[in-house]
Amino acid sequence: MPSEYIWTVSANGVPCRIPAPSDPRCTSETDWQELPCSDGSSICTIVASPTTAFAIDRTGRLLILVMPTHIAIRERVEIYNNQRWIGIWRGTFFIDRPRYSDESGQIAKDISLNEISSGWSWEDKWVPHLDPRKYDKEGWQYSLSFLAPKWDKQCRLYHLVRRRVLKRHMRYTSHDKWIEMTNEETRLYTELAIGGLDVMSEGECLLFALGSDGNIYRRDGIKTNCPGGTEWQIIPKITFKDSDSDDVTLISASPSLATLIAITWDGKMFHRKEITRKSPIGLTWQSIPTPKNKAVICAAIGTKTMWCITADGCVWFTRLEVDEKLKEHTMKNISSDGYQMVTQGGVSRLSVSKNDKVFCISTSEKIEIRSGIESNEPSGKRFEGIVDRGEPKDQRWISIHCGSVNFSQVPEYFTSSSSLQSKMEVLLFKKADWRLKILQQLQESTNRSWSAMNGIKGGDLESPDDNNDGSNSVKHIRCQMMQGDAFRSVNVTITNKTIEITGEQMTPKSIENSKIKSVLPSFQRLPQKYLLYFFTGSHSEFECFAFTDEKSRSIFQIDIENIIRNFICCSTRNSFGESMWSVSIGGVVRWHCLAEMSQESKFEKRVNPAETRALTVEGIFENIDCGAKGCVWAVNEVSGSLYALSSRYNPLSSHDETYDFKMTNERTFKMYEYQKHAVFRGFISFQGSQKGVSAWMCDGRPCPPNFSSLPSTNWSWMDSSWHLEDEEWKYSNEIDGTYDYNERGQGRARRRLWIRRARYDCNKSPWCHVEAPPMKYIRLAKQASTETIIVVALTKDGHILRRNGVTRENFTGTTWTEILTDSPISCIHYQSEGMKLWCVTSDGMISSRNLQISNDSSFLSNSDWRHLDMDLSPLTQHLSKKSTTDLELTGVSDILYARVGFILFRIDTKNETISDAYPMDNLQQAVVNAQGSICVRGTNITIVRDWRVVPYTDRKATIIAMRNVDRATNMGRGLKNMALF
């Protein structure tokens, strides 16, 4: 379901949520949905975060609604079971700690107590916590006394006491239902405000409420696993001389920043200063000038703008200044004459989104949106009614909140009744079963034709063009080519058989088309050039061409890839049988064909990865994985968005296909400004570079100051200009050293960071967005015994999800199932043999469980995990909080390979042995392919088909031995991620 909604309340007190996806083609939910209270309560006002909605009914009760999520909201409850040895293990003495207690033993616990907070349910019964590293098979730890600092997992003769941890999970189960928030003081409320989504941590927000007693309160303890918070904190009253301290009638908050505004009964405005994550109730109140000193009856604040309505019905607008360092509004630029009037009436209530888009309730009780709001025209053009997709039609509305939506441009379907219908009709047509079946049959017929043609022995087939001089297919391109460290202008001529390169002061060069392996687009900022790397022979043999514009490069790239594509079509039978997918450091995706037709035997043969032919695929990603039946999934960089490659996509015929999927991504570009210290001159900017560092650096490469160029036309700037993340300089004694804050400004070099946000948009992409939480990476089954393909994903916060219903035809699947665990997960590996899932927890424990294809429930119990009961100290001693982010697990059958940074371990789970640390040069990745070969990527890509552990001559240590190896020299240097089938 969409994660962005606009929330409204109808005149009869029924709340309604309006889906607001930026692209309605990515979701099936577009209709408005009413969510009435089960007890018939009538709502009067509503606010919401991306995951939770809060409302006040007409009696003053505060209600909460938690939206369904892919990740379960759950808490683990622990009780310590204590026993003493008195000939047998029994309960404790009266001078000991209680039989059931907390960890300290000072607080007694009642194991039979089943009371639980409203909205929560017990997930399971009390069971021992089993960890073979700390406890025995029944979960017990043993010691001499309860106060002893050391506990053993094995019982000794001198042990007199023992304990174990009993755990039980409770789960929030009242999703999409209004329940009353816990209110110990039985206080009533009149108004709500929510904000600070960009200031607080993930899953947290600032919820403010105006009590019937005139006080403003903040809800403490709101987080992901506690959506309702824990308690209320009172905010000190407004104490200005000309303002009564008990007269606040309305509050409002910025959805992005931590800014709270209060409006008094006489129309004056105040804002709470210095609200931060550490001090969420702020320090003092400050007065805000009102438009023309008129009384204000409503106000709404965004990120860079504030809107308000005065008592005479006029709507006003003003810009806001943001302190980027403190992440708060300064309010210094606001004056009573600085407001701009946008309309003289017709609006009764306002709400502003994080990107300063404005929604309102009109005086006729209709929902309207402010059109034309841009960065250069933040006040917009006019208020327009949005298309009513609710039931019944033409309802009247009394409250609205849009603080949780993020779109930067108002979607067309909001104001056009025909836009959404036409887009959905096209989408349904493209997904129609009869159409997909015809396309599949055509593809199968094409494949059979190619197979038959490739199977012909004897002379090569001649094309009509082979009988003429080829003048019709000759193409001429003018560009630059790298020679040494400089670029020279050249003329490139593309013929049917060769590529001819000529230029002044250079020897003409001819490249046979059969030697062209792949191309890789890139971008250089200083000087600005669009580059295309042209690989021949192997990855270490290439030419680099440069263009002044992206269009010229794209034309050249298409021509070269058509040559590669035609050669692959004539030299392979099964394009997905032996293949590799890779993601370059720049995020470019390429498909590599690892099998080509042998000219001698006329059968397919394996090709070394460094010499494979490859084709680029539109998109920009962080990591990728491929699986059975040509299934390919990828994760977007930074945002963690998940995409699945269309089943209609074929690298060998992609240039003839058109797709209607939309791919988006946002990135914050970081640019460092360096200065060095000169005698008698202080810190100055410098020319050239020192130790690989220039005066301005972006992505580790030199760049112009405040550059505005972007890698492609798909990118556009979200921020109008560059701004400093922190105005303070950091200092170092070496230009390439470690930089830290220094109050005295000591050091021979200094730098500061500039940032600017950009957005990537592709409207004709073969990648379909799959709705999911932010992902770390994805794993696909290399083999599938049925039509269903196992797809398992790891979220950025350490949760495991399995995608249900993934087939070749339904390549995006249907729903997510959470695989529950006791601890956050650092990495996962799916083993096709036996459908077994392996994982490593954040504290270094390795566990496994079986996955059943038919199980599509909302979650899989955490009791089915089996922990690996063996000594993993050679591995865990290399783990730290920092290294767990660079931990990877792979393997085949009973053998696992764990990568910790540049170190590889081989774990035999059957014989319960582990090798010593095996360091490898620049080791970055370890994966397994469908044939069971382990592939490691560092400076080289090495495919190892036979691994074993052998002892050193002194037999005190072991080392991994590799046999039957294919090594792709220097191929791993430019890659960020790879996946093999």
VENGIHU-V816574 format. One line per field, one symbol per residue. ss: DSSP state (A for helix, B for strand, O for the rest). psi: psi as a letter, one per 20 degrees, with the letter a starting at -180 (. if undefined). A space follows every 50 residues. Layout:
BEGIN
ss: ???
psi: ???
END
This chain:
BEGIN
ss: OOOOBBBBBBOOOOBBBBBOOOOAAAOOOOOOBBOOOOOOOOBBBBBBOO OBBBBBBOOOOBBBBBOOOOOOOBBBBBBBBBBBBOOOBBOOOOOOOOOB BOOOOOOBOOOOOOOOOOOBBBOOOOBBOOOOOOOOOOOBBBBOOOOOOO OBOOOOOOOOBBBBBBBBBBBBOOBOOOBBOOOOOOOOBBBBBBBOOOOO OOOOOBBBBBBOOOOBBBBBOOBOOBOOOOBBBBBOOOOOOOOOOOOBBB BBBOOOOOOBBBBBOOOOBBBBBOOOOOOOOOOBBBBBOOAAAOOBBBBB BOOOBBBBBBOOOOBBBBBOOBBOOOOBBOOOOOOOOOOBBBBOOOBBBB BBOOOOOBBBBBOOOOBBBBBOOBOOBOOOOBBBBOOOOOOOOOOOBBBB BOOOOOOOOOOAAAOOAAAAAAAAAAAAAAOOAAAAAAAAAAAAAAAAAA AAAAOOOOOOOOOAAAAOOOAAAOBBBBBBBBBOOBBBBBBBBBOOOBBB BBOOOOOOBBBBAAABBBBBBBBBBOOBBBBBBBBBOOOOOBBBBBBOOA AAAAAAAAAAAAAAAAAAAOOOOOOOOOBBBBBBOOOBBBBBBOBBBOOO OOOBBBOOAAAOBBBBBBBBOOBBBBOAAAOBBBBOOOOOOBBBBOOOOO OOOAAAOOOOBBBBBBBBBBBBBBBBBBOOOBBBOOOOBBOOBBOBBBOO BBOOOOOOOOOOOOBBBOOOOOBBOOOOOBBBOOOOOOOBBOOOOOOOBB BBBBBBBBBBBBBBBOBBBBOOOOBBBBBBOOOOOOOOOOBBBBBOOOOB BBBOOOOOOOOOOOOBBBBOOOOOBBBBBBBOOOOBBBBBBOOOOBBBBB OOOOOOOOBBOAAAOBBOOOOOAAAAOOOOOOAAAABBBBBBOOBBBBBB OOBBBBBBOOOOBBOOOBBOOOOOBBBBOOOOOBBBBOOOBBBBBBBBBB BOOOOOOBBBBBBBBBBBOOOOOOBBBBBBO
psi: qqipqpprprhjjpqqpoplqhoiiiqioiqqpqmqqhjjqpqhqqrqri iqqqqpriijqpqqppqqrhpqoqqppqppoqqqolhroarrrhiarrhp aahhjhpqqoiiojqqqpiqqpharpqqopoihhrahjjqqqrhriiqip pqipprhjpiqrqqppqpqqqpilqkppqpqpnhilqqqhqqqqakhigr rpirropqqorijiqpqppqjpagjmhiagrppqpqrplqhjpqikkpiq qqqphgrmppppprhjjqqqqoqlorhhmijagrqpqpqrokkrppiqqp pcgjqpqrprhjiqpqqqqqppohgilrphjhipqhiiqpphqjajphqq pprhkkqpqrprijlqpqqoqjorhimiiagrpqqqpojrprrlrqqiqq pjijqiphppqhihiphhghghghggghghjpghghgghghgghgghhgg ggghipqbqqpqqhiiiajjhhjpqpppaqppocjrpqprpppoahhrop pqrqkqpqpppqhiipgrqoqrpphorpqoqopopqfrhiorqpqqqiqh gggggggggghhggghgghijqhohigorqqqprhjjppqppojprpphg ikrqqqpphijqpqqqpprprgrqqqbqkkppqqpqqfhjqpqpppiipo hijhiiqqqjqppqqqqoppppoqqqpqpiibpqqqqbqpkjprhpppkj qqrqplqiqqhriiqqphqhrqqphpiqqqqqiqhkapprqohikpqiqr rrpqqpqrpppoimqipppoprrpqgrqpqpiqoiahpppppqprhjkqp qppqkorhgmiiafrqppoqrhqqphqrppohojlppqqprhjjpprrqq pphiokrhqpqiijqpqonrokhhghiiqrhhhhilpqparpcjpqpppn cjppqppohgilqprrpnqqokphqprqahijqppqpchrppopioqrpq qrhikirrqpppqmpppopjhigjqhqqpq.
END
